[in-house]
Amino acid sequence: MNAPFRRGDGIAAWKRIADGLEGEIAAGRFRRGERLPTEAQLAAQHGVNRHTVRRALSALAERGLVRATQGSGTFVEAPPLRYPIGPRTRFSEIATAAGREAWGRLLSAREITADPALAEALDLPPGSPVLELDTLHEADGVPISTGLTRLPLPRFAGFAERYAETGSITRAYASYGVTDYLRRSTRITARHATPEETEALDLAPGRVVLVLDSVNTDAQGHPIQATHSRFAADRVELSA
């Protein structure tokens, strides 16, 4: 990987660079979360122009091996996070158990009225007030999922501020006396990411997201949360 490639061997330079970097990632030369050399450094190393390097890095991103962050560089993707879906599904606990630092970021919050589908999920009359949180969950600073979390009002008035302070749905619930909650239902589908999801999750164009629609209840069986989440498909392994 240190000498310029010889031309005329029938293999495109960008592909040889991509395959060589993939081999180095597999061998542990570049570890998860580590930044790769810059485009200029790779171009000089291999005796090619930056356009060729950019195409090689794009191919690696399409394979789910690296992640390009605007203004910061290109980083090796971490192995997929094993994400079990069960009666108690907690992002922070799942990430921590995998040795990663979990954090949830509040992007925005607003009050909405429940349409018929949301009202049914939360066992509310249609038109009832609901708090909607737009959130982003990260593990070791890497975006894993973005989602819309809806909670009944007035029971959870002020929840947005408590979530923003703690970075955890579970810790925010505890301040309302909800020390445990259970997954009542989960529906999983998959599709290509929208431009907005591609930006929020820092994905290469054309990547797939896993869409989870779920409902959680408190210990008494009352629905307290309906969530529409989108997970970067390459970064998680869902299991039941």
C-alpha positions as CSV (number, residue, x, y, z in Angstrom):
1,M,0.0,0.0,0.0
2,N,3.0,2.4,0.2
3,A,4.2,2.3,-3.5
4,P,2.4,3.9,-6.4
5,F,0.3,1.5,-8.5
6,R,1.6,0.2,-11.8
7,R,-0.7,1.2,-14.6
8,G,-1.7,-1.1,-17.5
9,D,-2.4,-4.2,-15.4
10,G,-6.1,-4.1,-16.3
11,I,-7.3,-3.2,-12.8
12,A,-8.6,0.4,-12.2
13,A,-6.5,2.3,-9.7
14,W,-9.5,3.3,-7.6
15,K,-10.5,-0.3,-7.2
16,R,-7.0,-1.3,-6.2
17,I,-6.9,1.5,-3.6
18,A,-10.4,0.5,-2.3
19,D,-9.5,-3.2,-2.1
20,G,-6.2,-2.4,-0.4
21,L,-7.8,-0.2,2.2
22,E,-10.5,-2.9,2.8
23,G,-7.8,-5.4,3.4
24,E,-6.0,-3.1,5.9
25,I,-9.3,-2.5,7.7
26,A,-9.9,-6.3,7.9
27,A,-6.4,-6.9,9.2
28,G,-6.8,-4.3,11.9
29,R,-4.4,-1.8,10.5
30,F,-7.2,0.8,10.8
31,R,-9.4,0.3,13.8
32,R,-13.1,1.1,14.3
33,G,-13.6,4.8,14.6
34,E,-10.1,5.6,13.4
35,R,-9.6,8.3,10.7
36,L,-8.1,7.3,7.4
37,P,-5.3,9.3,5.8
38,T,-6.6,12.4,3.9
39,E,-7.4,12.3,0.2
40,A,-4.3,14.3,-0.5
41,Q,-2.1,11.8,1.5
42,L,-3.6,8.8,-0.2
43,A,-3.2,10.4,-3.6
44,A,0.4,11.1,-3.0
45,Q,1.0,7.6,-1.5
46,H,-0.4,5.9,-4.6
47,G,0.6,8.4,-7.3
48,V,-2.9,9.1,-8.4
49,N,-5.1,12.2,-8.4
50,R,-7.6,13.0,-5.6
51,H,-10.6,12.2,-7.8
52,T,-9.4,8.6,-8.0
53,V,-9.0,8.4,-4.2
54,R,-12.4,9.9,-3.8
55,R,-13.9,7.2,-5.9
56,A,-12.2,4.5,-3.9
57,L,-13.4,6.0,-0.6
58,S,-16.9,6.3,-2.1
59,A,-16.8,2.5,-3.0
60,L,-15.8,1.7,0.6
61,A,-18.7,3.9,1.9
62,E,-21.1,2.0,-0.3
63,R,-19.8,-1.3,1.2
64,G,-20.5,0.2,4.7
65,L,-16.9,0.1,5.7
66,V,-16.2,3.8,6.1
67,R,-18.1,7.0,6.9
68,A,-17.2,10.4,5.5
69,T,-17.9,13.3,7.9
70,Q,-17.9,16.8,6.4
71,G,-15.0,18.8,7.6
72,S,-13.6,16.0,9.7
73,G,-12.4,13.3,7.3
74,T,-13.2,9.6,6.6
75,F,-13.5,7.2,9.5
76,V,-13.7,3.4,9.7
77,E,-17.1,2.2,10.6
78,A,-17.5,0.2,13.8
79,P,-18.8,-3.3,13.6
80,P,-22.6,-3.5,13.7
81,L,-24.2,-3.0,17.1
82,R,-26.1,-6.1,18.2
83,Y,-29.5,-4.7,19.1
84,P,-31.9,-7.2,20.7
85,I,-35.6,-6.4,20.6
86,G,-37.4,-7.7,23.6
87,P,-39.7,-6.8,26.5
88,R,-37.2,-4.3,27.8
89,T,-35.4,-2.5,24.9
90,R,-33.1,0.3,26.1
91,F,-30.6,1.9,23.7
92,S,-28.3,3.1,26.4
93,E,-28.0,-0.3,28.0
94,I,-27.5,-2.1,24.7
95,A,-24.7,0.3,23.7
96,T,-23.0,0.2,27.1
97,A,-23.1,-3.6,27.1
98,A,-21.3,-3.5,23.8
99,G,-18.6,-1.3,25.3
100,R,-19.7,1.9,23.6
101,E,-20.7,5.2,25.0
102,A,-24.4,5.9,24.4
103,W,-26.0,9.3,24.1
104,G,-29.3,10.7,22.9
105,R,-29.6,14.2,21.5
106,L,-32.8,16.2,21.4
107,L,-33.1,17.9,18.0
108,S,-36.5,19.5,18.5
109,A,-39.7,19.2,20.5
110,R,-43.3,20.3,19.9
111,E,-46.9,19.6,20.9
112,I,-49.1,17.9,18.4
113,T,-52.6,16.5,18.3
114,A,-53.0,12.7,18.0
115,D,-54.3,11.5,14.7
116,P,-56.4,8.3,14.7
117,A,-53.5,5.9,14.3
118,L,-51.4,7.6,17.1
119,A,-54.4,7.9,19.3
120,E,-55.0,4.2,19.0
121,A,-51.4,3.4,19.8
122,L,-51.5,5.5,22.9
123,D,-55.0,4.6,23.9
124,L,-56.1,8.2,23.7
125,P,-59.1,10.0,22.1
126,P,-58.3,11.4,18.7
127,G,-57.1,15.0,18.9
128,S,-55.5,14.5,22.3
129,P,-52.4,16.6,23.0
130,V,-49.1,14.7,22.5
131,L,-45.5,15.7,23.0
132,E,-43.3,14.8,20.0
133,L,-39.5,14.6,20.4
134,D,-37.2,14.5,17.4
135,T,-34.1,12.7,18.6
136,L,-30.8,11.2,17.5
137,H,-29.1,8.3,19.2
138,E,-25.3,7.9,19.0
139,A,-22.8,5.2,20.1
140,D,-19.2,6.5,20.5
141,G,-20.3,9.6,18.7
142,V,-21.5,7.7,15.6
143,P,-25.2,8.2,14.7
144,I,-27.1,4.9,15.1
145,S,-30.8,6.0,14.8
146,T,-33.0,9.0,14.5
147,G,-36.6,8.9,15.6
148,L,-39.9,10.6,16.5
149,T,-41.0,9.8,20.1
150,R,-44.5,10.6,21.1
151,L,-45.7,10.8,24.7
152,P,-49.1,11.6,26.2
153,L,-49.8,15.0,27.7
154,P,-50.2,16.4,30.3
155,R,-48.6,13.3,32.0
156,F,-45.2,14.0,30.5
157,A,-45.2,17.8,30.4
158,G,-41.6,19.0,30.6
159,F,-40.1,15.7,29.3
160,A,-38.2,17.4,26.6
161,E,-36.1,19.4,29.0
162,R,-35.4,16.4,31.2
163,Y,-34.4,14.3,28.2
164,A,-32.1,17.0,26.9
165,E,-30.4,17.1,30.3
166,T,-29.9,13.3,30.7
167,G,-29.5,12.1,27.1
168,S,-31.6,9.1,28.0
169,I,-35.3,8.3,27.7
170,T,-35.0,5.8,30.6
171,R,-33.4,8.4,33.0
172,A,-36.0,11.0,31.9
173,Y,-38.9,8.6,32.7
174,A,-37.4,8.0,36.2
175,S,-38.0,11.6,37.1
176,Y,-41.7,11.0,36.5
177,G,-41.8,7.9,38.7
178,V,-41.7,5.5,35.8
179,T,-38.9,3.1,36.9
180,D,-39.7,0.4,34.4
181,Y,-41.5,0.1,31.0
182,L,-42.2,-2.7,28.6
183,R,-42.3,-3.1,24.9
184,R,-45.8,-3.9,23.8
185,S,-45.3,-4.0,20.0
186,T,-42.6,-3.6,17.4
187,R,-43.0,-3.5,13.6
188,I,-39.9,-3.5,11.4
189,T,-39.6,-2.5,7.7
190,A,-36.7,-1.4,5.5
191,R,-36.3,1.2,2.8
192,H,-33.7,3.5,1.2
193,A,-32.9,6.5,3.4
194,T,-34.4,9.9,2.5
195,P,-32.0,12.8,2.0
196,E,-32.9,14.1,5.5
197,E,-32.1,10.7,7.0
198,T,-28.9,10.4,5.0
199,E,-27.7,13.7,6.5
200,A,-28.9,13.0,10.0
201,L,-27.3,9.6,10.2
202,D,-24.2,10.5,8.2
203,L,-24.8,7.9,5.5
204,A,-23.5,7.4,2.0
205,P,-26.2,8.1,-0.6
206,G,-28.4,5.2,-1.4
207,R,-27.9,3.4,2.0
208,V,-30.8,1.5,3.6
209,V,-32.5,2.3,6.9
210,L,-34.4,-0.1,9.2
211,V,-37.7,1.5,10.3
212,L,-39.1,0.5,13.7
213,D,-42.5,1.5,14.9
214,S,-42.9,0.6,18.5
215,V,-45.2,1.1,21.5
216,N,-44.0,1.0,25.2
217,T,-46.2,0.8,28.3
218,D,-45.6,1.5,31.9
219,A,-45.7,-1.3,34.6
220,Q,-49.5,-1.0,34.8
221,G,-49.9,-1.6,31.0
222,H,-50.7,2.0,30.1
223,P,-49.1,3.2,26.8
224,I,-46.6,5.9,27.5
225,Q,-44.5,6.0,24.2
226,A,-45.1,5.5,20.5
227,T,-41.8,5.8,18.5
228,H,-41.0,5.9,14.8
229,S,-37.3,5.1,14.6
230,R,-34.9,4.8,11.6
231,F,-31.7,2.9,12.1
232,A,-28.7,2.9,9.9
233,A,-29.0,-0.7,8.6
234,D,-25.2,-1.2,8.3
235,R,-24.6,-0.2,12.0
236,V,-27.0,-2.5,13.8
237,E,-27.9,-6.2,13.9
238,L,-31.5,-6.5,15.1
239,S,-32.3,-9.7,17.0
240,A,-35.3,-11.0,18.9
